[in-house]
Amino acid sequence: MAGPPRLFTDLSPAAQTNFAELFEQAQAAAFDRSVRDLPGSFNRKTVKGRDYWYWQVRDLAGVNRQVYLGPDDERLARLIRLHAEGGRNAASDIAPLAGACVALGCMTVIQQHFAVINRMAEHGFFRAGGVLIGTHAFIAMANMLGVRWTSGWRTSDVDFAHPGRNVSLALAENAKADMHDAITSLEMGLLPQHTLAAEPASTYMTARKDIRVDLLTTAGRKDDAYLFEPLNVSLQPLKFMEFSLEHTTQTVLLAGEQAVVVNIPSPMRYALHKLVIMGEREEAFRTKIGKDAGQVAALVEYGLERSPSALKAAAEDLMARGPGWRSRAKEGLRHVAVHHPEIAQRLGDVLKASAPATARKKAAATASRR
């Protein structure tokens, strides 16, 4: 008897090879733009056990500020060595590589959504540590992992997140640090949506509501959106957002013959963050819950088969964050089980095994009293 349909299929070896080459060339071009016009030095930071690279400069007031370059990996280390030796990366023409990737089956986003994301990149959002989240990040993860998702990747929302007040920004003099202008200058009819309480807008939407842009950040003491002046944009705090903004990675997003380097969450952390958020959603958001469940299931299926250590590490981190996180993850599992019962069962086993010893003992005691 055949089992449930698989939630991803493998890209061909040719597609995976071409995408790897595209990412290398696009990352080299983005790296060159980031350090070309700013005198400074490379600086490596270790955050929660992972290394990240920044280009550090000192402003006119003597304050150190940093341009985000990406997580430490072999490609980035090679670019840093090349720059230190006085060399320049001879990047290939990206358009033919991007076109080849699309022809070979890599996943793409629609042109209108790509235009928004690319404009944000041009205005320095990702160099300032911004992260693409939501369904477009899910699409980008597929190519990075060498697969295609079979569902769960259609959306009208374009979601971004930024750590907000927790970072100090530096941008090239010829780069515009103005995300409001980046979005509204697209001539796509995206307008800021203000609330009745006249709070700062963190959402942009077209009159037909066919495209929506949300800008999020980590939760603090207040739930209200606030103006983040370094990027001239408002950010809406969201509970649990920090889980997706830790251990981020980089990849390339595709549309036709265009490509842009973006920061995205770690795939397994993105999946478990979605799981927790599902535990917060009201039943009125059934359509959203169904899509979220599909994304969680697809990534977990990949993690169970191809990346169990990354899934285990993300699960251990989540389960160690306290009873509120664990209870929401349990509720999220209930939603996943409605659509993908087998994967929900296996993920539940991973989460239980990853819980702190005290939490496991408490759960066992509760079960024995029933």
C-alpha positions in Angstrom: 0.0 0.0 0.0 1.4 3.4 -1.0 2.1 5.9 1.7 1.1 9.6 1.7 2.5 11.7 -1.3 5.9 13.2 -0.8 6.1 16.9 0.0 9.2 17.5 -2.0 11.0 16.2 -5.1 14.7 16.4 -5.9 16.1 18.9 -8.4 18.2 17.3 -11.1 22.0 17.3 -10.5 22.3 19.9 -13.3 19.9 22.2 -11.6 21.7 21.9 -8.3 25.1 22.5 -9.9 23.8 25.6 -11.8 22.2 27.0 -8.7 25.4 26.6 -6.6 27.3 28.5 -9.3 24.6 31.2 -9.4 24.7 31.7 -5.7 28.5 31.9 -5.7 28.5 34.5 -8.4 25.7 36.5 -6.9 27.2 36.4 -3.5 30.5 37.6 -4.9 28.8 40.6 -6.6 26.9 41.5 -3.5 30.0 41.2 -1.4 31.9 43.5 -3.7 29.2 46.1 -3.5 29.1 46.0 0.3 32.8 46.7 0.9 33.9 48.6 -2.2 32.9 52.1 -1.0 33.4 51.8 2.8 36.9 51.9 4.2 37.1 49.5 7.1 37.9 46.0 8.2 36.4 42.6 8.5 35.0 41.6 11.9 33.7 38.2 12.9 31.1 37.8 15.7 30.0 34.6 17.4 26.3 34.6 18.2 24.8 31.6 20.0 27.7 29.3 18.8 27.7 30.5 15.1 30.1 32.8 13.4 29.0 35.8 11.2 31.0 38.3 9.2 30.6 42.1 9.2 32.4 44.9 7.5 33.2 47.4 10.3 33.6 51.1 9.8 34.0 54.0 12.2 31.6 56.9 11.5 32.4 60.6 11.9 31.4 60.5 15.6 33.9 57.7 16.2 31.2 55.0 16.6 31.8 51.6 15.1 29.1 50.5 12.7 28.8 47.4 10.7 27.5 46.1 7.3 26.3 42.5 7.5 28.1 40.1 5.0 26.7 36.8 6.0 27.3 33.6 8.1 30.8 32.1 8.0 31.1 29.6 5.3 33.7 28.4 2.7 32.4 30.8 0.0 32.5 33.9 2.2 35.9 33.0 3.6 37.3 32.8 0.1 35.9 36.2 -0.8 37.4 37.7 2.3 40.8 36.2 1.5 40.6 37.5 -2.1 39.8 41.0 -0.9 42.6 40.9 1.7 45.1 40.0 -1.1 43.9 42.9 -3.1 42.1 40.9 -5.7 38.7 41.4 -7.2 36.2 38.7 -8.0 35.5 38.5 -11.7 31.8 37.7 -11.5 30.1 36.1 -14.4 27.0 37.5 -16.0 24.3 36.4 -13.6 21.4 36.5 -16.1 22.3 33.4 -18.1 23.0 31.4 -14.9 19.6 32.5 -13.5 17.8 31.6 -16.7 19.5 28.2 -16.8 18.4 27.5 -13.2 14.8 28.4 -14.1 14.9 26.2 -17.2 16.2 23.3 -15.2 13.3 23.4 -12.7 14.5 25.7 -9.8 11.6 27.4 -8.0 10.8 31.1 -8.7 8.7 33.9 -7.3 6.4 36.0 -9.4 7.9 39.1 -10.9 5.9 41.6 -8.9 7.0 40.1 -5.6 10.6 39.8 -6.8 10.5 43.6 -7.7 9.7 44.4 -4.0 12.3 42.1 -2.6 15.0 43.3 -5.1 14.2 46.9 -4.3 14.6 46.3 -0.6 18.0 44.7 -1.4 19.1 47.7 -3.5 18.2 50.0 -0.7 20.4 48.1 1.8 17.9 46.1 3.8 19.8 42.8 3.7 23.2 44.4 4.2 21.6 46.0 7.3 20.8 42.6 8.7 17.2 42.3 7.4 15.8 38.9 6.8 13.3 37.6 4.2 10.7 35.5 6.0 7.4 33.8 5.1 6.5 31.9 2.0 9.2 33.6 -0.2 11.8 32.4 2.2 10.3 28.9 2.0 10.6 29.1 -1.8 14.2 30.2 -1.5 15.0 27.3 0.8 13.9 24.8 -1.8 16.6 25.7 -4.3 19.2 26.0 -1.5 18.3 22.5 -0.4 18.2 21.1 -3.9 14.5 20.3 -4.0 11.1 21.5 -5.2 8.1 21.8 -2.8 4.9 20.2 -4.1 2.6 22.7 -2.3 2.3 25.5 0.3 4.2 28.1 -1.7 1.5 30.4 -3.1 0.9 33.8 -1.4 0.1 37.4 -1.9 2.2 38.5 1.2 5.8 39.6 1.1 7.2 39.4 4.6 10.4 40.9 6.0 11.9 41.0 9.5 14.7 43.0 11.1 16.2 42.8 14.6 15.4 46.5 14.9 16.9 48.4 17.8 19.4 45.6 18.5 21.7 46.5 15.7 23.9 49.4 14.6 23.8 50.1 10.9 26.4 51.2 8.3 25.6 51.7 4.7 27.6 53.0 1.7 27.2 56.7 1.1 25.5 56.1 -2.3 23.0 53.6 -0.8 19.6 54.8 0.4 18.7 53.6 3.8 15.0 54.3 3.3 12.7 51.3 3.1 9.6 53.4 3.0 10.9 55.0 -0.2 12.0 51.7 -1.5 8.5 50.2 -1.3 6.5 53.2 -2.4 8.8 54.2 -5.3 8.0 50.9 -7.1 4.9 52.4 -8.7 2.9 49.3 -7.8 0.4 51.2 -5.7 1.8 49.9 -2.4 0.6 52.3 0.3 1.2 52.3 4.1 -1.7 51.0 6.1 -2.3 53.1 9.2 -4.3 51.9 12.2 -7.2 53.8 13.8 -4.9 54.5 16.8 -2.5 56.3 14.4 0.3 53.9 15.2 3.3 53.8 12.8 2.5 51.7 9.7 4.4 48.5 9.3 2.2 47.1 6.5 1.9 48.3 2.8 -0.9 47.1 0.6 -2.2 47.7 -2.9 -5.8 49.1 -3.3 -6.8 45.7 -4.8 -5.2 43.9 -1.8 -3.4 41.6 -4.2 0.1 42.4 -2.8 0.8 43.0 0.9 4.2 43.8 2.5 4.7 43.3 6.2 7.7 44.4 8.2 8.2 42.5 11.5 10.7 42.5 14.4 11.2 40.7 17.7 8.8 41.3 20.6 9.7 43.6 23.4 7.9 45.2 26.3 5.3 46.8 24.0 3.3 45.3 21.2 2.9 48.5 19.2 4.7 49.1 15.9 7.5 51.6 16.2 9.5 53.7 13.7 13.0 52.3 13.2 14.8 55.5 12.1 18.0 54.0 10.6 15.9 52.5 7.8 13.0 54.9 7.9 10.5 52.1 8.3 8.1 51.0 11.0 8.4 47.5 12.4 5.7 45.4 14.0 6.9 43.3 17.0 5.8 39.6 16.8 6.1 37.1 19.6 8.6 34.3 19.0 10.2 36.1 16.0 13.6 35.9 17.5 13.7 32.1 16.9 13.8 32.7 13.1 16.2 35.6 13.3 18.9 33.5 15.0 21.3 31.3 12.9 20.2 32.9 9.6 21.7 31.9 6.3 22.0 33.3 2.8 20.8 32.1 -0.6 19.5 33.5 -3.9 15.9 34.2 -4.9 15.0 33.8 -8.6 12.5 35.4 -11.0 13.1 34.8 -14.7 16.7 35.8 -15.5 17.0 37.9 -12.3 18.5 36.8 -9.0 19.1 38.6 -5.7 21.0 37.5 -2.6 18.8 37.4 0.5 19.1 36.5 4.2 16.7 33.8 5.2 16.1 31.8 8.4 17.7 28.5 8.9 15.2 26.0 7.3 14.7 23.8 10.4 14.3 26.8 12.7 11.8 28.4 10.2 9.8 25.2 10.4 9.6 25.1 14.2 9.0 28.8 14.4 6.0 28.2 12.1 4.9 25.4 14.4 4.9 27.7 17.4 3.1 30.5 15.5 0.4 28.0 14.5 -0.2 27.4 18.2 -1.1 31.1 18.5 -3.4 31.4 15.5 -7.1 31.6 16.0 -9.4 29.1 14.3 -10.6 31.9 12.0 -7.3 31.7 10.1 -7.9 28.1 8.9 -6.6 28.8 5.4 -3.4 30.3 6.8 -3.0 27.4 9.2 -3.4 24.9 6.4 -0.6 26.6 4.4 1.6 26.8 7.5 1.0 23.2 8.2 2.1 22.3 4.7 5.3 24.3 5.0 6.2 22.8 8.4 5.5 19.3 7.1 7.6 19.7 4.0 10.6 21.0 5.8 10.3 18.5 8.6 10.0 15.7 6.0 13.2 17.0 4.5 14.9 17.3 7.9 14.0 13.8 9.0 15.4 12.3 5.8 18.3 14.6 5.0 19.2 16.8 8.0 18.2 15.1 11.2 21.0 16.8 13.2 19.8 20.3 12.2 16.2 19.4 13.1 17.3 18.0 16.4 19.3 21.1 17.3 16.4 23.4 16.5 14.0 21.2 18.5 16.3 21.2 21.5 16.6 25.0 21.4 12.8 25.4 21.1 12.0 23.0 23.9 14.5 24.6 26.2 12.8 28.0 26.0 10.1 27.3 28.5 6.6 25.9 29.0 5.0 28.6 26.9 7.0 27.6 23.8 6.4 23.9 24.5 2.6 24.3 24.9 2.3 26.3 21.6 4.5 23.7 19.8 2.1 21.0 21.0 -0.9 23.0 19.8 0.9 23.5 16.4 1.4 19.8 16.2 -2.3 19.3 16.5 -2.9 21.5 13.4 -0.2 19.7 11.4 -1.7 16.3 12.3 -5.0 17.3 10.7 -3.2 17.5 7.3 -0.1 15.4 7.7 -0.6 12.9 10.6 2.5 10.7 10.0 4.9 13.6 9.9 3.2 15.2 12.9 3.7 12.0 14.8 7.4 11.8 13.9 8.0 15.5 14.7 6.2 15.0 18.0 8.7 12.2 18.8 11.6 14.5 18.0 10.3 17.3 20.2 9.6 14.9 23.1 13.1 13.5 22.9 14.5 17.1 22.8 12.7 18.3 25.8 14.7 19.1 29.0 14.7 16.2 31.5 12.4 18.1 34.0 9.8 18.7 31.2 9.9 15.1 30.2 9.3 13.9 33.8 6.4 16.4 34.2 4.8 15.2 31.0 5.2 11.5 32.1 3.6 12.3 35.5 0.7 14.1 33.9 0.1 11.1 31.5 0.2 8.6 34.3 -2.5 10.5 36.2 -4.9 10.3 33.2 
